């Protein structure tokens, strides 16, 4: 196996700014001039970060569950909303994010990653759900995979999906890659 060696000679990050987000900032996705914050029971917050030294609150929307994870693709934010499932929000007007769909498969949505018209939802002990979001207003559950306790997911690149989960008792090992394909 090939390896790389990286040496970090100095690392002194400096805070540029701060903005208070109600709730817990569980996850952040950045697209363009906006940061989308999954804020637990407070829902989704949209922060204007065009000037990193002076971020400002642009909009927010409550979600029915606990916003654990978020990913943004085009004009839509995809929120892993705990026991409520996958919440899809139109963010074409960042100051007025608007829910457009909710899909509630089994489990609790803890993380989401979107690529190529598919949402990959880590659903805890219920594994991984694959959702067709080519029409964000009409998501369709394509299937589920029992992975054990999936807590994070990342397309690597699609259709390969990397599952991250706690060690022990899992049917799929942490860091495993799955090839997700559609049946004809």
C-alpha positions as CSV (number, residue, x, y, z in Angstrom):
1,X,0.0,0.0,0.0
2,X,1.3,3.4,-0.9
3,X,1.7,6.0,1.8
4,X,2.5,9.7,2.2
5,X,4.3,11.6,4.8
6,X,3.3,15.1,5.7
7,X,5.2,17.3,8.1
8,X,3.4,20.3,9.6
9,X,6.0,22.8,10.7
10,X,3.7,25.3,12.3
11,X,0.0,25.6,12.9
12,X,-1.4,28.6,14.6
13,X,-5.1,29.1,13.6
14,X,-6.5,32.5,14.5
15,X,-10.2,33.1,14.9
16,X,-11.6,35.6,12.4
17,X,-15.0,36.1,13.9
18,X,-17.8,34.5,15.9
19,X,-21.6,34.3,15.5
20,X,-23.9,32.8,18.2
21,X,-26.1,30.0,16.9
22,X,-29.0,29.0,19.2
23,X,-29.0,25.3,19.9
24,X,-26.0,23.1,19.1
25,X,-24.1,23.5,15.9
26,X,-24.0,19.8,15.1
27,X,-22.8,20.1,11.5
28,X,-22.0,22.8,8.9
29,X,-22.0,22.8,5.2
30,X,-20.7,25.8,3.2
31,X,-21.7,26.7,-0.3
32,X,-20.8,30.0,-1.9
33,X,-21.3,32.9,0.5
34,X,-23.4,30.9,3.0
35,X,-22.8,28.4,5.8
36,X,-25.7,26.1,6.6
37,X,-25.8,25.0,10.3
38,X,-27.7,22.0,11.6
39,X,-28.6,23.3,15.0
40,X,-30.2,20.4,16.8
41,X,-33.7,21.1,18.1
42,X,-33.5,24.7,16.7
43,X,-33.4,23.5,13.1
44,X,-31.4,24.9,10.2
45,X,-29.6,28.3,10.4
46,X,-28.3,30.1,7.3
47,X,-25.3,32.3,7.9
48,X,-24.0,34.9,5.4
49,X,-20.2,34.4,5.4
50,X,-19.4,36.6,2.4
51,X,-17.3,38.7,4.8
52,X,-15.6,36.1,7.0
53,X,-14.7,38.8,9.5
54,X,-18.4,39.8,10.0
55,X,-20.8,36.8,9.5
56,X,-24.4,37.6,9.8
57,X,-27.6,35.6,10.3
58,X,-29.4,35.3,6.9
59,X,-32.3,33.0,7.7
60,X,-33.5,30.0,9.7
61,X,-36.2,27.3,9.6
62,X,-37.4,25.0,12.3
63,X,-37.4,21.3,11.6
64,X,-39.6,18.7,13.3
65,X,-36.8,16.6,14.7
66,X,-33.2,17.2,15.8
67,X,-31.0,18.6,13.0
68,X,-27.9,16.4,13.3
69,X,-26.3,16.8,9.8
70,X,-26.5,18.9,6.7
71,X,-25.4,18.9,3.1
72,X,-26.1,21.4,0.4
73,X,-26.5,20.6,-3.3
74,X,-27.6,23.4,-5.6
75,X,-30.7,25.2,-4.3
76,X,-31.4,22.6,-1.6
77,X,-30.2,21.8,1.9
78,X,-30.6,18.2,3.0
79,X,-30.9,17.9,6.8
80,X,-30.5,14.6,8.7
81,X,-33.3,15.4,11.2
82,X,-33.1,12.7,13.8
83,X,-36.2,10.6,14.3
84,X,-38.0,12.7,11.7
85,X,-35.8,11.5,8.9
86,X,-34.5,13.5,5.9
87,X,-35.8,17.1,5.6
88,X,-35.2,18.8,2.3
89,X,-35.2,22.6,2.3
90,X,-35.2,25.1,-0.6
91,X,-32.4,27.6,0.1
92,X,-32.6,29.4,-3.3
93,X,-33.5,32.5,-1.2
94,X,-31.1,32.0,1.8
95,X,-33.0,34.6,3.9
96,X,-36.1,32.5,3.6
97,X,-35.3,28.8,3.7
98,X,-38.5,26.8,2.9
99,X,-39.1,23.1,3.7
100,X,-40.2,21.2,0.5
101,X,-40.2,17.5,1.5
102,X,-39.7,15.2,4.4
103,X,-38.9,11.5,4.0
104,X,-39.1,9.4,7.2
105,X,-37.5,5.9,6.6
106,X,-36.8,3.7,9.6
107,X,-34.3,4.9,12.1
108,X,-32.9,8.2,13.1
109,X,-31.1,10.3,10.5
110,X,-27.7,11.3,12.0
111,X,-25.8,12.4,8.9
112,X,-26.4,13.0,5.2
113,X,-24.3,13.4,2.1
114,X,-25.7,14.2,-1.4
115,X,-24.1,13.5,-4.7
116,X,-25.4,12.8,-8.2
117,X,-29.1,13.0,-7.3
118,X,-28.8,10.6,-4.4
119,X,-28.9,11.3,-0.7
120,X,-27.0,8.9,1.5
121,X,-28.4,8.9,5.0
122,X,-26.6,7.4,8.0
123,X,-29.4,6.1,10.2
124,X,-27.7,4.8,13.3
125,X,-28.5,1.2,14.1
126,X,-30.8,1.1,11.0
127,X,-27.7,1.4,8.7
128,X,-27.6,3.4,5.5
129,X,-30.6,4.7,3.5
130,X,-30.2,5.6,-0.2
131,X,-32.7,8.2,-1.4
132,X,-33.3,9.4,-4.9
133,X,-33.4,13.2,-4.7
134,X,-33.3,14.0,-8.4
135,X,-36.6,15.7,-7.7
136,X,-36.0,17.3,-4.3
137,X,-39.7,17.9,-3.7
138,X,-40.5,14.1,-4.2
139,X,-37.7,12.1,-2.6
140,X,-37.9,8.3,-3.1
141,X,-36.3,5.7,-0.8
142,X,-34.3,3.4,-3.1
143,X,-33.2,1.0,-0.4
144,X,-31.3,0.4,2.8
145,X,-28.2,-1.5,3.9
146,X,-27.7,-2.9,7.3
147,X,-24.3,-1.6,8.3
148,X,-24.5,-1.6,12.0
149,X,-24.4,1.7,13.8
150,X,-23.8,4.1,10.9
151,X,-23.1,7.6,12.3
152,X,-21.5,9.4,9.3
153,X,-21.4,8.9,5.5
154,X,-19.4,10.4,2.7
155,X,-19.6,9.7,-1.1
156,X,-16.1,8.7,-2.1
157,X,-16.7,9.4,-5.1
158,X,-20.2,8.2,-6.0
159,X,-21.3,5.4,-6.4
160,X,-18.8,4.5,-3.7
161,X,-20.0,5.4,-0.2
162,X,-17.7,5.4,2.8
163,X,-19.4,4.5,6.1
164,X,-18.1,5.8,9.4
165,X,-19.4,4.1,12.5
166,X,-18.3,3.2,16.0
167,X,-16.1,0.1,16.3
168,X,-17.4,-3.2,17.5
169,X,-20.6,-5.2,16.8
170,X,-20.9,-4.0,13.2
171,X,-21.6,-5.9,10.1
172,X,-19.6,-3.4,8.0
173,X,-16.3,-2.2,9.4
174,X,-15.7,1.5,10.1
175,X,-14.2,3.1,7.0
176,X,-15.6,0.5,4.7
177,X,-16.5,1.4,1.2
178,X,-19.8,0.2,-0.4
179,X,-20.6,0.3,-4.1
180,X,-24.2,1.6,-4.4
181,X,-25.8,0.8,-7.7
182,X,-29.4,0.9,-8.9
183,X,-31.2,-2.3,-10.0
184,X,-32.5,-2.3,-13.6
